[in-house]
């Protein structure tokens, strides 16, 4: 049986560590410790504690979608025929199997899910939209194509007042 990660009371150093790692998850522990104002061994212990408690969920590289052949990014609001738990979970399972679906959010107001997808080109976008439209229990699909992204920050604001 898996236990729930512990909730920590974050101090200013923990928040500084998290903020620095959100900006650059590749920095060395020595550099992170320097920026946090502590020595490397306690810094590493804090990072491990933050990982174990679930505050740090992973590390990744931010890639350039267009250079990798994904020319279009778009959002889709999906309305389902029913909001029964089995229908919602079946839809989540379905779209989780599509590599083009980069985010899936259950929402309230105006639909059941908000998806973020990437496509190689307009034909691929149309194909993905058709797959969604024809998916089981899907009643409505509204696509919103991204023209330009002027801000896409990782993580969350780490304000000193939050604990």
Long-range contacts (C-beta under 8 A, 24 or more apart in sequence): 5-52, 5-53, 5-54, 6-52, 6-53, 7-53, 8-49, 8-50, 8-53, 8-55, 9-163, 10-55, 10-162, 10-163, 12-160, 13-37, 13-38, 13-46, 14-46, 14-50, 14-55, 15-158, 15-159, 15-160, 15-162, 17-43, 17-46, 17-47, 17-50, 18-50, 18-55, 18-56, 18-155, 18-158, 19-158, 21-47, 21-56, 21-59, 22-154, 22-155, 22-156, 22-158, 25-59, 25-60, 26-59, 62-154, 65-118, 69-120, 70-118, 70-119, 70-120, 71-119, 71-120, 71-121, 72-118, 72-119, 72-120, 72-121, 72-122, 72-124, 72-125, 72-145, 72-146, 73-102, 73-116, 73-117, 73-118, 73-119, 73-145, 73-146, 73-149, 74-116, 74-117, 74-118, 74-119, 74-125, 74-143, 74-144, 74-145, 74-146, 75-114, 75-115, 75-116, 75-117, 75-143, 75-144, 75-146, 76-113, 76-114, 76-115, 76-117, 76-129, 76-132, 76-141, 76-142, 76-143, 76-144, 77-107, 77-110, 77-111, 77-113, 77-114, 77-140, 77-141, 77-142, 77-144, 78-111, 78-112, 78-113, 78-114, 78-115, 78-132, 78-138, 78-140, 78-141, 79-111, 79-112, 79-138, 79-139, 79-140, 79-141, 80-112, 80-113, 80-137, 80-138, 80-139, 81-137, 81-138, 81-139, 82-137, 83-112, 87-137, 88-112, 90-136, 90-137, 91-135, 91-136, 91-137, 91-138, 94-135, 94-136, 95-132, 98-128, 98-131, 100-124, 100-128, 111-140, 111-142
